[in-house]
Amino acid sequence: MNNSLFRKKDMASLQAEVEEVRTHGVLKKVLRVRDLTFMGVAAVIGAGVFSTIGTAAYNGGPGVIFLFLITAVTCGFTALCYAEFASRVPVAGSAYTYSYVTFGELIAWIIGWALILEYSIGNIVVAISWSAYFNNLLEAVHIHLPYWLTIGWQTAKANYSELLAAGKDVSQTAYAQAPVIAGFHIVMNLPAFLIVGFVTLLAYIGISESKKSANFMVGLKLVVLAFIAVVGFWVIFSDDKMTNWSPFLPNGVTGVLKGVSSVFFAYIGFDAISTTAEECANPKRDLPRGMIYSLLICTVIYVVTTLVITGLVPYSDFKGVADPLAYVFNAINMHKVGFIISVSAVIASTSVLLVFQIGQPRIWMSMSRDGLLPKRFGKINKKRLTPGFATIVTGLLVGIPSLFIDDLLMTDLTSIGTLFAFVLVCGGVLLLPRIEKESGFQLPYINGRWIIPALVGLFLLLFRQRLATALLHVEAENLEEILFLLFSAIAVVVAVLSFVKHFSLIPILGVLCCLYLMIEIPINSWIVFFGWMGLGLLVYLLYGRKNSALNK
């Protein structure tokens, strides 16, 4: 019996599992490069471009495009590492499976648990955003749902209490109008729950149907975004609005970096592509291409869209704006375009929900096969050929909270879990055994012996003032600065190891970039993240460790 917390799946047995899946697997192998690329675009172009891009623009001004580029480069390093894994380990499970091979069972479990946080909270936020856009569309066509059916309980209660304390009329608030059962006010976000239910049903029915739906929604929103870009730039240059791009960096680099969470939240979709490995016709070739193509397309879209919205109105106008694209066109009296954008936002958010509702059950399916979760999570519906039970549980895990919880769950939580997974994927590539060139994607080796120390030295030079300040005030228990010092120490250690061991450049850059973005996330999110990880560790020790397939 193997009781080690870091027992690993060896590559030989994993390759045997791959062959078994390819030969006798029951999942439909229908996904090709175009489908995977569209799935990546479906997941990345959603709440970010239609919602959180406004917050990022307010903090960073037009110069927030640099943050999109930085994030794209970071994700590019990570995508190349994912592509290496996807080519050599083409089974479902994403970063969870990859970590099982390289770091061992405990780390794999932690990654799987972190991905639950990423996918679930991310979809709850997207569902609530979808509900807000959908309600705006209903209002535009004179359909009015009761207010208490379109808002979270906590927000309704807070609004009611605030008005009551101020001595104002509360009769028109959602909390006051809601029906009362046993003294409890029934307030819920019904549209958010219904869209999660619809998307879960679509994911349950089959991957072919999901693929067709995702491709249609992506095609439609790409057309709309192209239209927005053309109209937007025409207005900017014809009405001489280029002055809105000045100053380009109104709040400096600090303002740009404030948008890390909201920007990175938009980019995590390519992770979901790797969960569909067993449904790809040729995963070794198609998965890497789908990841990289979708990343390139989405980066261009985000940069162009940012320039459009910050050119049409001053960046300072985006404070508190939840629908920046619709807002800017309404601001220049192009209300019909604003309505089209609202329709597109509903479609875009639906595609995001669909891709993540497909991804989460397949991670659970992999964890169940390994014995870390009950067998039911790995059971495939014989008629639909999808992980039916895991899909239903995913729908409930997202749908019920979206019915009652407000959009107070910051995207920081999703970003920190994803960045953590990315760090381990990039680091895991360094632990893969070298192989002869074979069909499929192979990460190019670039010796980082001199480049990594040089880049770390340049970083310390550029941030020497912050480093000195952090060292002087470390006793003040400023946790953000402690994280910065910790990152600096890790970067120095990595630089030394790179010099000694000749580490490959791309994975190391991926590790360092992701770690840096992690330290820019607010400390409160770190506290919640560690709490979630602690709960996951408890579940593993009580169930996963003794039921693991490697324990037999």
N, C-alpha and C positions, 0 to 999 in steps of 0.2 A: 504493500500500500504506500503510495507516494503522498506524504503529508506536507511537502514543501509548498509554501505560499507562492513561489515563483516557478513552479513547474511549467514547462512550455510544451506547445505542440511542435513536434519536429517537422521539418520541411518534407521529409519522405512520406510521413503519414498524411500530411496535409495535401500533398500532391495526389495521393491515393484517394483522398476525399474529393478532390477536384474531379478526378476521372470518374468516380462513382456518381457524382452529381451530373457530369456531362452525359454519362451513359444511361443512368437510371433515374435521374432527377425528374420530378413531376411538374416542376414549374415551367411555364411556357417560355421558350427562348425566342422572343419576338422583337427584342430591342436592338436597334442598329445605331450607327453613329448619329444620324439625324435625330432619332428619337432621344438619345442620351443628351445631345446638345440642347435640344428643346426642353428637356426636363431640367437641365441646369439653368437655362434662361428662365424657365417657369418658376424655379425656386428663388433665383437671385433678383429678378425684376418683379418686385411686388411691393411690400410695405415700405422698403427702403426708398424707392424712387417716388412713390406716391405719398409718403408720410414723413419718415425720419430725415429725409434729405433737407427738409426745411429747417429743422433744428441744427443740423450740421452747417448749413449755409449761414444761419444767424450767428453762430459762434465764430466761424472761420471766414465768412465773406466769400467772394468768388474764388479765393485761393484754396477753398476746401477741395478743389479738384486735385491738389497735390496729395491730400489725404486719400482720395480715391485711388490715385496712382500708387501711393505707398502701400495701401492695402492690397491693391491688385498685384504688385510685385511680391508682397509677402505671401499672398494666396497662390501666386505663380510658383514660388519655390515649393510650397506645400503641395500644390496640384501635381508637380513633377514627381514628388515623393509618393503621393497617392497613386500616380500612374505606374510607378515601378512596382508597388505592392499589388495593384489591381491586375497587372500583367502576369505577375508570378503567383499570386494567390487569388485567382478569380472565383471566389465564393462570397456569399452574402455575409454581411457583418461589419463592413467598413472598418473604421479605426479599431474597433473592438477585436476583430479577427487578426488584424495586422499586429496589434500589441501582444496578442496571445503567442504569436510566433517568436517575437523578438524579446519581450520583457517578462513574459510569464503570466500566470493566471491572475494573480492579485491585481496587477496593473491593468490587465485586460478587463477585469470586472469593474475597476474604477472608471475606465474609459467608457464601458457600456453604460454604467450608471450616470456618468456625466452627459452622455448622448441622450439619455432619457430626459434630463433637464433641458438640454438644448432643443430637442424636437418638441417636447410638450409645452414648455413655456413659450417657445417661439410661436407655436401654432395658436396658443391661447391669445397672445398679443395680436396676431394676424386676424383671428376670428373677430375680436372686438373691433379692430380697425375696419374690417369688412362690414360689420354691422353699422358703423357710423356712416360709411359711404352709402350703404344700401338705404338707410333711413333718409339720407339727403335726397336720393333719387325718388323715393316714395313721396316725399314732401313736394318735390318738383312737379309731380303729376297729380298732386292734390289727394294723396292717400295718407291718412294720418293714423299711425298706430298709437295706442295709449302710451303715454310717456313712461309709465312704470313697466312696460314690456320692452323697453329699448335702452335700459341703463343698468349699471351694476348697483347692488344694494348699498355698498359703502359710500359711493358717490352721492346717491340719492339721500342717504341719511345725513351725510356731511352738509349738503346743500340746505336741507331742511333745518338742521340745527343752527347753521350760520344765520339764516334769515330769521329764525325764531329768536335767537339771541339779540339780533339787531332790532327786534320789535316790528318786523315787516310781515306782510301778508304771506302765508305759507300755503294757502289753499290750492295754488296752481302747481305746486311741486309734485314730483313723481311719488315721493314718500307719502304725502298727504292724500293723494288720489288713489293710491294702491289699495286693493282689498286687504282686509285684516282677518287672519285666522288665528284664533287662540292668542290674540295680542301681538302677533307677528305680522309685519307689513310684507306682503308678497311683491317683491320687486325683482325683476330678472331681465336679462338681455336675451330675449327669445330669438331674434334673428341670428345672433352669434351661435347659439346652440343648434339651430336648424341647419345652418350652412355646414357645420362640423358633421352633423348627421348625414347630410347629403353626400359630402365628400367621402366620408367613411364608407357609405354604401357603395359608392363608385369604386373605391379601392378594393372593397370586398368582392364585387362582381367579377373583376378580372383585370389583369395587367394590359390586355389588348384594348379594352374599353378605356382604361385610364390613360393609356398612351395616346389614343385618338383624341380624347378630350383635352389632354395637356397640349398636344400639338396644335389643335384648333385655337385654344386660348392664347398660346404664345404667338401664333401667327397674327392674330387679331391685335394684340397689344403692341407688337413690333410695328405694325402698320400705323397705329395711333401715335406711338412715340416718334416715328419718322415724320408724321404729319405735324406734331407739336414742334419738332426741331425746325422744320422748314418754315412754318408760320412764325415761330418765335424769333428766329434769326432775321427773317424779313422785316418784322416789326422793329427789332433792335436797330438794324442798320438804316431802315427807311425813316424812322422817327428820331434818329440820332440819340439812342439811349446808351451808347457805349460808356457814357460817363458813370453809369451805375457799376461798372467794373473797376472803378477807382474810388478808394484805394483797394488794391487787389488782396492785400493781407491786412485788413483793418485792425485785427487783434493779434497780429504776429503769428509765430509758429504755435504759441500756447493756445490761441483761439482755434487754430486748425485741429490740434490734437484733442480738443474737448469733444470732437465728434467721433472719436475712435469707436465707441460702442455702437452708435447709431449707424455708422458707415460699415463697420465690420459685420454687424448683424445682417446687413444686406447681402454679404458675400458668401455666406456659409452654405449656400445651396448645393455647390458642387460636391460636398460631402455626401449628400443623399444619393447622388448618382452611383457611388460605389456600392450601395446596399443592394442594387439590382443586378449584381454580377451574374447570378444564376439564371437571370431572364434575358441575358444578352446572347445574341447569335454567335458573336465572336468576341468574348470579353477581353482577351489579351490585346487585341487590336483596337476595338471600339471604345472601351472604357477610357483609356488615356486620351484618345482624340476628343471624345465627348466632353471630358473635364476641361481640357485646354481650350477648345473652341468656345465653349460657353463662357469661360472666364474672359477671354479676349472680347467677345461680343458685348458682354455686360459692362466691362470697363469703359468701352467706347460710349455706350448708352449713358452711363452715369456721368461721365465728364461732359458730354454734350448737353445733357439735361440740366446739370448744374450751371453751365454757362448761360443757358436759356433763361432759367428762372431768376438768376442774379442780374441778368441783363435787362429783363423786363421791369423789375422793381428793385429798389435798393435792398441790400441784404438785411438791413435793420428792420424791415417790415415783416420778417418771418418769425418774430417772437410769438410763441404760442400758437402758430399756425399748424394745424394737423393735416391739412390737405393743400400743400404748397403749389402743386401744378394747377389745380382748379382755381386756387386763390389768385395766382398771377394773371390768368386770363380773365377772370371776373374783374380784377383791378383795372384792366385796360379796356373794359367794356366789351369783351368778347365772350358773352355769357353762353352762347351755344357751344363754343369750344370747351368752356368749363364744364358744361353738362356731358359732353363726349368724354372728357377726361374722367369724370366721376363714374361713368359706365365702365371705362377701361380699368379704373382702380378696383371696381368690384370683380371684374374678370381676372385681373392680375392677382388679387388676393386669393381668389378661388384656386388658381393654379398653384400658388405657393402652398396652400393648405393641402392640396392633392398630393404634391410631391413628398411632403413631409409625412403625410398619413400613409404613404406607400413605404417610406424609408424606415420609420420606427418599428413596425411589426417584423421587418426582416432582420433587424438587429436582435430583437427578442427571439426570433426563430433560431438564430445562430447561437445565442446564449443558452437556449433550451436544449439544442442538440448536444451542447457541451456539458449539460447537467447542472448548469448554474441557475437555471430557472425551471419550474415545473414543465413536464413534457407537453402539456396542452399548448404552451406557447409556440411549440415547434410543429404542431399538427397542421397538415395541409388539407384544405377543403377539397375533396375528391372531385366535386363537380366544377367548382370555380378555379381550382388550382392556385389558390392564394392561401397565405397563412391566416385562416379565417378567425380563429379565436383571438390571436394577437391583434388582428385588425380591429375587432370589436372592442377589445380592452383599450386600445389606443384611442378609439373614438370616445369612449366613456371618460378616459383620463383627461382628454382635451375638452370635450363637450360640457361636462358638468361644471368644471371651474369657470369656463367662459360664460356659463349661464348666470353666475352670481358674482364672480370676481371682476374687479375693475381693472382698467389698463394701468395699474400702478406697478405691475411687474416690469421692471425696467429691462430693456434689451441688454443691459450689462450682464445679466445672469446668463442669457443665451450666449453672449460673446465669450464670457470667461470659460464656460464649459467647452466651447468649440476650440478656442485657442489652446486650451490644455490638451485636447485630443490632437490638435495639429502639432504641438511640440513633440508629443510621443511618436507620431507618425514619422516626422522628419528625423528624429533621433533613432527610430527603429530601423530606418533604411541603412544606417551605418552598421547595424548588427547583422544584416542579411549576408549570408555567405556569397562570395563572388562566384559567378557562373560564366561559362562561355557564352558568347553572343548567340542568342536564339531568337525565334520569331516573337514579335511583341515588343513592347516598349522597354527600354533599359536606360536608366538615368545616366547621363554622361558624367564621367569622372573628371573633375577639375581639382587639381591638388591645391588645397587651401593652406598649405604650410606657411606661406608668406602673406597671402592675401588676408586671411582671417586676423592674424595679429595686427596687421596694418590698419584694417577697418576698426578693430576694437580700440586701437591707439587713437585713431582719428575721432572716434566717438567720445572717448574720455577727454580729449582735447577740447572738442566743441562744447561738452557739457561740464567743463571743469568748474565753472562757477556754481552750478547746481550741486555738483559733487562736494565742493568745499562747504557749501551751506548745509548740506545734509549731514556731513561729518561733524560740523560745529553744533548742530542742534539735535543730534541723535538722542540725547537724553530727554528731550521734550516729548518723546513718544509720538512723533509725527509718523503715522504708519505709512503714508504714501511715500515719504522720503526714505523710510526703512526699506520699503520694497525697491526703491531706486538703487539704494546701496547694495541690496542683495543681488539685483540684476547685474550691477557693475562687477561685483565679485564673481558671479557666475560667468560673465563675459570674459573676464581675465583668465579664469581657469580653462574655459573652452579654447581661448586663444593659445594658451600654453600646450594643451593637449593636441590641438590642431598642428602646432609646430612639431611636436614630438612624434605624433602618430600619422601625420600626413592625411588628415581627414578630408573627405570630399567636400567641396565648397558649397554646393547647392543645399544639401541637408542642413549644414551648420548655419547657413544664412537663414533658412526657414526656422530653425530653432530659436535663434537670437531675435529675429524680427517678431515672431509670435510672443516670445517672452516679454519683449519690450512693450508690445501692445497690451499685454496683460497688466503690466504695472500702471498703465494709464487709466485703468478701470477703477471707479471709486471703491474705497475700502469697504463700504457697507456690503457691496456685492461679494467681496471676498469672504466676509463673515458668513453670509448666507450660503455661499458655495462650499465652504468648509463644513458647515452644518449638514448640508446635503450629502457631502462625501462621507461624513461620519456615520450618517444613517445607512448609507450604502455599504460601508465596511461592516456594520453590525449585521445586515442582511446576509452578506457573504459568509461571515463567520458562523452564523446560526444555520444557514441552509446550503449555500453554494459550495463551501469547502468540502463538506462530507458527501455531497451528492455529485460532485464533479466526475465527469467521465474519466479524467486522468487519475482519480483517486482509486480506481479499480485495477 
